[in-house]
Amino acid sequence: MKQIAVVTGGAQGIGLACARQFKDEGSAVALWDSDPAALEAAKAELGPETVTCVVDVADFASVAAAQKETEKTLGGITQLVNSAGIAGPNAVIEEYPLEDWGKILDVNLTGSFHVLRAVLPGMKTSGYGRIVLIASVAGKEGNPMASAYSASKAGVIGLTKSAGKECATLDIAVNCVTPAAAKTRIFDQMSEEHIAYMLSKIPRGRFLQVDEAAAMICWLCSAENGFATGGVFDLSGGRATY
């Protein structure tokens, strides 16, 4: 079966690392990202056959349009990694900017829902699919000074469990991963103090490498994963205790 992989936030970071591995494994790849320049650079690296769509995952119409364009060009989507996400500012709850709270929930949590809502109907029709949502160890433990990000990623974990159960009688797997921090552009949104805090919590003593994340994510998106669904897979370098 020809695999058709969609990676949101796929022009950079963990998403781009997943796209590289999908391509190496023979999947046709579509990148959905909000950054047109980064998409152009990623397509130049991955090859002209790569489909690119400028997408705001917080806007369902934008997601639905990308889904239609991807399926028109490549065929039915069989693999999905939702890596689009933002961190937002660092502040205590009583001083957290209201606008940023809403934006982070819209992108990280509602964006995950939008992507599932757009892609799942086709997978249910075909009776096959593999999906991984990118959550965070912050969604398990909560990071101080990052309430919106932590809450949004906890929501992604709950959404994963619901979707996994809904699809369990089909050959559709919906899982999430909970990475510790990786050095990607998302660090640009964080204070140096917060970055140092995150590093101090990782027993491995270093940040996650994006290729390490891609290895687990792409396996979860493979036909070999025929059983695990509704699962939360740890990528925290020993930080998570459950």
Secondary structure, 3 states (H helix, E strand, C coil): CCCEEEEECCCCHHHHHHHHHHHHCCCEEEEEECCHHHHHHHHHHHCCCCEEEECCCCCHHHHHHHHHHHHHHHCCCCEEEECCCCCCCCCCHHHCCHHHHHHHHHHHHHHHHHHHHHHHHHHHHHCEEEEEEECCHHHHHCCCCCHHHHHHHHHHHHHHHHHHHHCCCCEEEEEEEEECCECCHHHHHCCHHHHHHHHHCCCCCCCECHHHHHHHHHHHCCCCCCCCCCCEEEECCCCCCC
